Amino acid sequence: MLVLGRKPGEYVIIGDSIKVKVVKSDAGDLRLAIEAPKDVKITRGEVWEEQQKIAVK
């Protein structure tokens, strides 16, 4: 796992087509903007975890 520190306005590129930008950072809250092709599924962690629990049942 790669761990990076980024400030608002900074971003990282994943592969050739995914951009994750820090839009806002305030008191432990972080707001991200994600640019990715439409065929790339983006799911929040808590939603993904809930889906995994349901799939196991």
PyMOL Python script that loads the backbone (N, CA, C, O; Angstrom):
from pymol import cmd

cmd.read_pdbstr("""\
ATOM      1  N   MET A   1       0.853  -1.184   0.000  1.00  0.00           N
ATOM      2  CA  MET A   1       0.000   0.000   0.000  1.00  0.00           C
ATOM      3  C   MET A   1       0.894   1.241   0.000  1.00  0.00           C
ATOM      4  O   MET A   1       1.867   1.320   0.750  1.00  0.00           O
ATOM      5  N   LEU A   2       0.559   2.175  -0.826  1.00  0.00           N
ATOM      6  CA  LEU A   2       1.265   3.452  -0.903  1.00  0.00           C
ATOM      7  C   LEU A   2       0.486   4.483  -0.099  1.00  0.00           C
ATOM      8  O   LEU A   2      -0.721   4.637  -0.286  1.00  0.00           O
ATOM      9  N   VAL A   3       1.168   5.187   0.792  1.00  0.00           N
ATOM     10  CA  VAL A   3       0.531   6.236   1.594  1.00  0.00           C
ATOM     11  C   VAL A   3       1.164   7.565   1.207  1.00  0.00           C
ATOM     12  O   VAL A   3       2.385   7.718   1.259  1.00  0.00           O
ATOM     13  N   LEU A   4       0.327   8.532   0.817  1.00  0.00           N
ATOM     14  CA  LEU A   4       0.807   9.835   0.371  1.00  0.00           C
ATOM     15  C   LEU A   4       0.189  10.950   1.197  1.00  0.00           C
ATOM     16  O   LEU A   4      -0.935  10.820   1.682  1.00  0.00           O
ATOM     17  N   GLY A   5       0.905  12.022   1.353  1.00  0.00           N
ATOM     18  CA  GLY A   5       0.345  13.243   1.917  1.00  0.00           C
ATOM     19  C   GLY A   5       0.094  14.220   0.777  1.00  0.00           C
ATOM     20  O   GLY A   5       0.986  14.474  -0.032  1.00  0.00           O
ATOM     21  N   ARG A   6      -1.097  14.762   0.710  1.00  0.00           N
ATOM     22  CA  ARG A   6      -1.457  15.729  -0.322  1.00  0.00           C
ATOM     23  C   ARG A   6      -2.181  16.893   0.333  1.00  0.00           C
ATOM     24  O   ARG A   6      -2.862  16.722   1.344  1.00  0.00           O
ATOM     25  N   LYS A   7      -2.032  18.063  -0.243  1.00  0.00           N
ATOM     26  CA  LYS A   7      -2.708  19.274   0.229  1.00  0.00           C
ATOM     27  C   LYS A   7      -3.823  19.622  -0.748  1.00  0.00           C
ATOM     28  O   LYS A   7      -3.809  19.171  -1.894  1.00  0.00           O
ATOM     29  N   PRO A   8      -4.794  20.427  -0.302  1.00  0.00           N
ATOM     30  CA  PRO A   8      -5.855  20.840  -1.233  1.00  0.00           C
ATOM     31  C   PRO A   8      -5.267  21.403  -2.529  1.00  0.00           C
ATOM     32  O   PRO A   8      -4.336  22.208  -2.508  1.00  0.00           O
ATOM     33  N   GLY A   9      -5.824  20.966  -3.644  1.00  0.00           N
ATOM     34  CA  GLY A   9      -5.347  21.383  -4.959  1.00  0.00           C
ATOM     35  C   GLY A   9      -4.353  20.403  -5.563  1.00  0.00           C
ATOM     36  O   GLY A   9      -4.139  20.409  -6.776  1.00  0.00           O
ATOM     37  N   GLU A  10      -3.745  19.566  -4.737  1.00  0.00           N
ATOM     38  CA  GLU A  10      -2.797  18.576  -5.248  1.00  0.00           C
ATOM     39  C   GLU A  10      -3.546  17.304  -5.633  1.00  0.00           C
ATOM     40  O   GLU A  10      -4.666  17.072  -5.176  1.00  0.00           O
ATOM     41  N   TYR A  11      -2.928  16.490  -6.468  1.00  0.00           N
ATOM     42  CA  TYR A  11      -3.596  15.282  -6.944  1.00  0.00           C
ATOM     43  C   TYR A  11      -2.594  14.174  -7.206  1.00  0.00           C
ATOM     44  O   TYR A  11      -1.384  14.399  -7.232  1.00  0.00           O
ATOM     45  N   VAL A  12      -3.122  12.973  -7.398  1.00  0.00           N
ATOM     46  CA  VAL A  12      -2.322  11.828  -7.825  1.00  0.00           C
ATOM     47  C   VAL A  12      -2.987  11.240  -9.068  1.00  0.00           C
ATOM     48  O   VAL A  12      -4.198  11.357  -9.257  1.00  0.00           O
ATOM     49  N   ILE A  13      -2.182  10.616  -9.896  1.00  0.00           N
ATOM     50  CA  ILE A  13      -2.658   9.950 -11.101  1.00  0.00           C
ATOM     51  C   ILE A  13      -2.466   8.449 -10.902  1.00  0.00           C
ATOM     52  O   ILE A  13      -1.388   8.000 -10.511  1.00  0.00           O
ATOM     53  N   ILE A  14      -3.516   7.680 -11.173  1.00  0.00           N
ATOM     54  CA  ILE A  14      -3.453   6.225 -11.078  1.00  0.00           C
ATOM     55  C   ILE A  14      -3.563   5.678 -12.499  1.00  0.00           C
ATOM     56  O   ILE A  14      -4.546   5.917 -13.201  1.00  0.00           O
ATOM     57  N   GLY A  15      -2.541   4.944 -12.900  1.00  0.00           N
ATOM     58  CA  GLY A  15      -2.509   4.460 -14.287  1.00  0.00           C
ATOM     59  C   GLY A  15      -2.419   5.645 -15.231  1.00  0.00           C
ATOM     60  O   GLY A  15      -1.739   6.631 -14.946  1.00  0.00           O
ATOM     61  N   ASP A  16      -3.111   5.540 -16.357  1.00  0.00           N
ATOM     62  CA  ASP A  16      -3.094   6.621 -17.341  1.00  0.00           C
ATOM     63  C   ASP A  16      -4.366   7.446 -17.342  1.00  0.00           C
ATOM     64  O   ASP A  16      -4.446   8.465 -18.028  1.00  0.00           O
ATOM     65  N   SER A  17      -5.377   7.010 -16.568  1.00  0.00           N
ATOM     66  CA  SER A  17      -6.676   7.646 -16.769  1.00  0.00           C
ATOM     67  C   SER A  17      -7.458   7.997 -15.508  1.00  0.00           C
ATOM     68  O   SER A  17      -8.593   8.463 -15.605  1.00  0.00           O
ATOM     69  N   ILE A  18      -6.879   7.784 -14.326  1.00  0.00           N
ATOM     70  CA  ILE A  18      -7.611   8.094 -13.094  1.00  0.00           C
ATOM     71  C   ILE A  18      -6.863   9.182 -12.333  1.00  0.00           C
ATOM     72  O   ILE A  18      -5.670   9.057 -12.055  1.00  0.00           O
ATOM     73  N   LYS A  19      -7.575  10.240 -12.005  1.00  0.00           N
ATOM     74  CA  LYS A  19      -7.010  11.369 -11.271  1.00  0.00           C
ATOM     75  C   LYS A  19      -7.801  11.542  -9.972  1.00  0.00           C
ATOM     76  O   LYS A  19      -9.027  11.649  -9.992  1.00  0.00           O
ATOM     77  N   VAL A  20      -7.087  11.569  -8.846  1.00  0.00           N
ATOM     78  CA  VAL A  20      -7.710  11.784  -7.542  1.00  0.00           C
ATOM     79  C   VAL A  20      -7.135  13.079  -6.978  1.00  0.00           C
ATOM     80  O   VAL A  20      -5.937  13.176  -6.713  1.00  0.00           O
ATOM     81  N   LYS A  21      -8.000  14.067  -6.800  1.00  0.00           N
ATOM     82  CA  LYS A  21      -7.578  15.395  -6.368  1.00  0.00           C
ATOM     83  C   LYS A  21      -8.164  15.714  -4.996  1.00  0.00           C
ATOM     84  O   LYS A  21      -9.337  15.447  -4.736  1.00  0.00           O
ATOM     85  N   VAL A  22      -7.339  16.286  -4.123  1.00  0.00           N
ATOM     86  CA  VAL A  22      -7.822  16.760  -2.827  1.00  0.00           C
ATOM     87  C   VAL A  22      -8.470  18.116  -3.062  1.00  0.00           C
ATOM     88  O   VAL A  22      -7.808  19.072  -3.466  1.00  0.00           O
ATOM     89  N   VAL A  23      -9.772  18.188  -2.806  1.00  0.00           N
ATOM     90  CA  VAL A  23     -10.509  19.423  -3.024  1.00  0.00           C
ATOM     91  C   VAL A  23     -10.522  20.258  -1.749  1.00  0.00           C
ATOM     92  O   VAL A  23     -10.373  21.480  -1.795  1.00  0.00           O
ATOM     93  N   LYS A  24     -10.704  19.584  -0.604  1.00  0.00           N
ATOM     94  CA  LYS A  24     -10.802  20.308   0.662  1.00  0.00           C
ATOM     95  C   LYS A  24     -10.334  19.407   1.797  1.00  0.00           C
ATOM     96  O   LYS A  24     -10.599  18.205   1.802  1.00  0.00           O
ATOM     97  N   SER A  25      -9.636  20.001   2.755  1.00  0.00           N
ATOM     98  CA  SER A  25      -9.202  19.297   3.950  1.00  0.00           C
ATOM     99  C   SER A  25      -9.482  20.203   5.137  1.00  0.00           C
ATOM    100  O   SER A  25      -8.973  21.321   5.215  1.00  0.00           O
ATOM    101  N   ASP A  26     -10.306  19.702   6.069  1.00  0.00           N
ATOM    102  CA  ASP A  26     -10.714  20.554   7.183  1.00  0.00           C
ATOM    103  C   ASP A  26     -10.996  19.706   8.417  1.00  0.00           C
ATOM    104  O   ASP A  26     -11.896  18.867   8.395  1.00  0.00           O
ATOM    105  N   ALA A  27     -10.245  19.911   9.483  1.00  0.00           N
ATOM    106  CA  ALA A  27     -10.485  19.273  10.786  1.00  0.00           C
ATOM    107  C   ALA A  27     -10.710  17.763  10.673  1.00  0.00           C
ATOM    108  O   ALA A  27     -11.664  17.235  11.243  1.00  0.00           O
ATOM    109  N   GLY A  28      -9.855  17.084   9.958  1.00  0.00           N
ATOM    110  CA  GLY A  28      -9.962  15.640   9.838  1.00  0.00           C
ATOM    111  C   GLY A  28     -10.877  15.154   8.728  1.00  0.00           C
ATOM    112  O   GLY A  28     -10.902  13.961   8.427  1.00  0.00           O
ATOM    113  N   ASP A  29     -11.628  16.057   8.117  1.00  0.00           N
ATOM    114  CA  ASP A  29     -12.477  15.689   6.981  1.00  0.00           C
ATOM    115  C   ASP A  29     -11.717  15.955   5.693  1.00  0.00           C
ATOM    116  O   ASP A  29     -10.955  16.917   5.594  1.00  0.00           O
ATOM    117  N   LEU A  30     -11.932  15.104   4.721  1.00  0.00           N
ATOM    118  CA  LEU A  30     -11.241  15.226   3.447  1.00  0.00           C
ATOM    119  C   LEU A  30     -12.262  15.094   2.328  1.00  0.00           C
ATOM    120  O   LEU A  30     -13.089  14.182   2.342  1.00  0.00           O
ATOM    121  N   ARG A  31     -12.207  15.989   1.374  1.00  0.00           N
ATOM    122  CA  ARG A  31     -13.104  15.922   0.216  1.00  0.00           C
ATOM    123  C   ARG A  31     -12.238  15.673  -1.017  1.00  0.00           C
ATOM    124  O   ARG A  31     -11.286  16.406  -1.287  1.00  0.00           O
ATOM    125  N   LEU A  32     -12.593  14.618  -1.757  1.00  0.00           N
ATOM    126  CA  LEU A  32     -11.835  14.220  -2.933  1.00  0.00           C
ATOM    127  C   LEU A  32     -12.671  14.380  -4.193  1.00  0.00           C
ATOM    128  O   LEU A  32     -13.892  14.227  -4.165  1.00  0.00           O
ATOM    129  N   ALA A  33     -12.008  14.687  -5.287  1.00  0.00           N
ATOM    130  CA  ALA A  33     -12.632  14.671  -6.611  1.00  0.00           C
ATOM    131  C   ALA A  33     -11.930  13.574  -7.403  1.00  0.00           C
ATOM    132  O   ALA A  33     -10.701  13.525  -7.459  1.00  0.00           O
ATOM    133  N   ILE A  34     -12.722  12.697  -8.012  1.00  0.00           N
ATOM    134  CA  ILE A  34     -12.162  11.572  -8.754  1.00  0.00           C
ATOM    135  C   ILE A  34     -12.593  11.672 -10.211  1.00  0.00           C
ATOM    136  O   ILE A  34     -13.785  11.707 -10.515  1.00  0.00           O
ATOM    137  N   GLU A  35     -11.617  11.719 -11.104  1.00  0.00           N
ATOM    138  CA  GLU A  35     -11.881  11.686 -12.546  1.00  0.00           C
ATOM    139  C   GLU A  35     -11.436  10.321 -13.051  1.00  0.00           C
ATOM    140  O   GLU A  35     -10.270   9.947 -12.928  1.00  0.00           O
ATOM    141  N   ALA A  36     -12.382   9.586 -13.621  1.00  0.00           N
ATOM    142  CA  ALA A  36     -12.069   8.253 -14.134  1.00  0.00           C
ATOM    143  C   ALA A  36     -12.980   7.947 -15.314  1.00  0.00           C
ATOM    144  O   ALA A  36     -14.047   8.545 -15.450  1.00  0.00           O
ATOM    145  N   PRO A  37     -12.563   7.021 -16.165  1.00  0.00           N
ATOM    146  CA  PRO A  37     -13.433   6.615 -17.269  1.00  0.00           C
ATOM    147  C   PRO A  37     -14.763   6.076 -16.731  1.00  0.00           C
ATOM    148  O   PRO A  37     -14.823   5.569 -15.611  1.00  0.00           O
ATOM    149  N   LYS A  38     -15.808   6.188 -17.520  1.00  0.00           N
ATOM    150  CA  LYS A  38     -17.141   5.759 -17.091  1.00  0.00           C
ATOM    151  C   LYS A  38     -17.213   4.269 -16.784  1.00  0.00           C
ATOM    152  O   LYS A  38     -18.072   3.844 -16.012  1.00  0.00           O
ATOM    153  N   ASP A  39     -16.333   3.470 -17.369  1.00  0.00           N
ATOM    154  CA  ASP A  39     -16.372   2.030 -17.113  1.00  0.00           C
ATOM    155  C   ASP A  39     -15.673   1.631 -15.812  1.00  0.00           C
ATOM    156  O   ASP A  39     -15.686   0.456 -15.445  1.00  0.00           O
ATOM    157  N   VAL A  40     -15.062   2.591 -15.111  1.00  0.00           N
ATOM    158  CA  VAL A  40     -14.423   2.316 -13.825  1.00  0.00           C
ATOM    159  C   VAL A  40     -15.441   2.564 -12.720  1.00  0.00           C
ATOM    160  O   VAL A  40     -15.939   3.679 -12.559  1.00  0.00           O
ATOM    161  N   LYS A  41     -15.747   1.508 -11.958  1.00  0.00           N
ATOM    162  CA  LYS A  41     -16.717   1.616 -10.878  1.00  0.00           C
ATOM    163  C   LYS A  41     -16.031   2.236  -9.658  1.00  0.00           C
ATOM    164  O   LYS A  41     -14.956   1.792  -9.254  1.00  0.00           O
ATOM    165  N   ILE A  42     -16.652   3.261  -9.075  1.00  0.00           N
ATOM    166  CA  ILE A  42     -16.127   3.930  -7.885  1.00  0.00           C
ATOM    167  C   ILE A  42     -17.158   3.752  -6.777  1.00  0.00           C
ATOM    168  O   ILE A  42     -18.316   4.142  -6.928  1.00  0.00           O
ATOM    169  N   THR A  43     -16.730   3.162  -5.662  1.00  0.00           N
ATOM    170  CA  THR A  43     -17.631   2.877  -4.551  1.00  0.00           C
ATOM    171  C   THR A  43     -16.976   3.316  -3.250  1.00  0.00           C
ATOM    172  O   THR A  43     -15.800   3.040  -3.014  1.00  0.00           O
ATOM    173  N   ARG A  44     -17.751   4.008  -2.396  1.00  0.00           N
ATOM    174  CA  ARG A  44     -17.240   4.390  -1.075  1.00  0.00           C
ATOM    175  C   ARG A  44     -16.959   3.124  -0.260  1.00  0.00           C
ATOM    176  O   ARG A  44     -17.658   2.121  -0.399  1.00  0.00           O
ATOM    177  N   GLY A  45     -15.941   3.180   0.580  1.00  0.00           N
ATOM    178  CA  GLY A  45     -15.525   2.018   1.368  1.00  0.00           C
ATOM    179  C   GLY A  45     -16.637   1.403   2.191  1.00  0.00           C
ATOM    180  O   GLY A  45     -16.790   0.181   2.200  1.00  0.00           O
ATOM    181  N   GLU A  46     -17.419   2.222   2.884  1.00  0.00           N
ATOM    182  CA  GLU A  46     -18.473   1.679   3.745  1.00  0.00           C
ATOM    183  C   GLU A  46     -19.570   0.994   2.932  1.00  0.00           C
ATOM    184  O   GLU A  46     -20.177   0.033   3.405  1.00  0.00           O
ATOM    185  N   VAL A  47     -19.828   1.469   1.731  1.00  0.00           N
ATOM    186  CA  VAL A  47     -20.817   0.831   0.854  1.00  0.00           C
ATOM    187  C   VAL A  47     -20.274  -0.503   0.362  1.00  0.00           C
ATOM    188  O   VAL A  47     -21.001  -1.496   0.342  1.00  0.00           O
ATOM    189  N   TRP A  48     -19.020  -0.538  -0.030  1.00  0.00           N
ATOM    190  CA  TRP A  48     -18.386  -1.765  -0.504  1.00  0.00           C
ATOM    191  C   TRP A  48     -18.387  -2.828   0.589  1.00  0.00           C
ATOM    192  O   TRP A  48     -18.689  -3.993   0.327  1.00  0.00           O
ATOM    193  N   GLU A  49     -18.045  -2.422   1.829  1.00  0.00           N
ATOM    194  CA  GLU A  49     -18.029  -3.372   2.943  1.00  0.00           C
ATOM    195  C   GLU A  49     -19.415  -3.956   3.187  1.00  0.00           C
ATOM    196  O   GLU A  49     -19.543  -5.157   3.428  1.00  0.00           O
ATOM    197  N   GLU A  50     -20.445  -3.134   3.128  1.00  0.00           N
ATOM    198  CA  GLU A  50     -21.814  -3.609   3.311  1.00  0.00           C
ATOM    199  C   GLU A  50     -22.194  -4.589   2.198  1.00  0.00           C
ATOM    200  O   GLU A  50     -22.844  -5.602   2.459  1.00  0.00           O
ATOM    201  N   GLN A  51     -21.797  -4.295   0.974  1.00  0.00           N
ATOM    202  CA  GLN A  51     -22.075  -5.198  -0.142  1.00  0.00           C
ATOM    203  C   GLN A  51     -21.384  -6.548   0.059  1.00  0.00           C
ATOM    204  O   GLN A  51     -21.939  -7.592  -0.283  1.00  0.00           O
ATOM    205  N   GLN A  52     -20.176  -6.521   0.613  1.00  0.00           N
ATOM    206  CA  GLN A  52     -19.447  -7.765   0.864  1.00  0.00           C
ATOM    207  C   GLN A  52     -20.148  -8.602   1.930  1.00  0.00           C
ATOM    208  O   GLN A  52     -20.224  -9.824   1.805  1.00  0.00           O
ATOM    209  N   LYS A  53     -20.658  -7.958   2.972  1.00  0.00           N
ATOM    210  CA  LYS A  53     -21.384  -8.677   4.027  1.00  0.00           C
ATOM    211  C   LYS A  53     -22.621  -9.350   3.450  1.00  0.00           C
ATOM    212  O   LYS A  53     -22.910 -10.503   3.769  1.00  0.00           O
ATOM    213  N   ILE A  54     -23.346  -8.636   2.607  1.00  0.00           N
ATOM    214  CA  ILE A  54     -24.563  -9.180   1.994  1.00  0.00           C
ATOM    215  C   ILE A  54     -24.214 -10.347   1.066  1.00  0.00           C
ATOM    216  O   ILE A  54     -24.934 -11.345   1.023  1.00  0.00           O
ATOM    217  N   ALA A  55     -23.116 -10.220   0.330  1.00  0.00           N
ATOM    218  CA  ALA A  55     -22.715 -11.262  -0.617  1.00  0.00           C
ATOM    219  C   ALA A  55     -22.327 -12.559   0.093  1.00  0.00           C
ATOM    220  O   ALA A  55     -22.494 -13.642  -0.467  1.00  0.00           O
ATOM    221  N   VAL A  56     -21.813 -12.459   1.320  1.00  0.00           N
ATOM    222  CA  VAL A  56     -21.372 -13.639   2.068  1.00  0.00           C
ATOM    223  C   VAL A  56     -22.564 -14.422   2.611  1.00  0.00           C
ATOM    224  O   VAL A  56     -22.483 -15.640   2.766  1.00  0.00           O
ATOM    225  N   LYS A  57     -23.655 -13.743   2.898  1.00  0.00           N
ATOM    226  CA  LYS A  57     -24.839 -14.408   3.484  1.00  0.00           C
ATOM    227  C   LYS A  57     -25.473 -15.397   2.566  1.00  0.00           C
ATOM    228  O   LYS A  57     -26.469 -16.024   2.926  1.00  0.00           O
TER     229      LYS A  57
END
""", "prot")
cmd.dss("prot")
cmd.show_as("cartoon", "prot")
cmd.util.cbc("prot")
cmd.orient("prot")
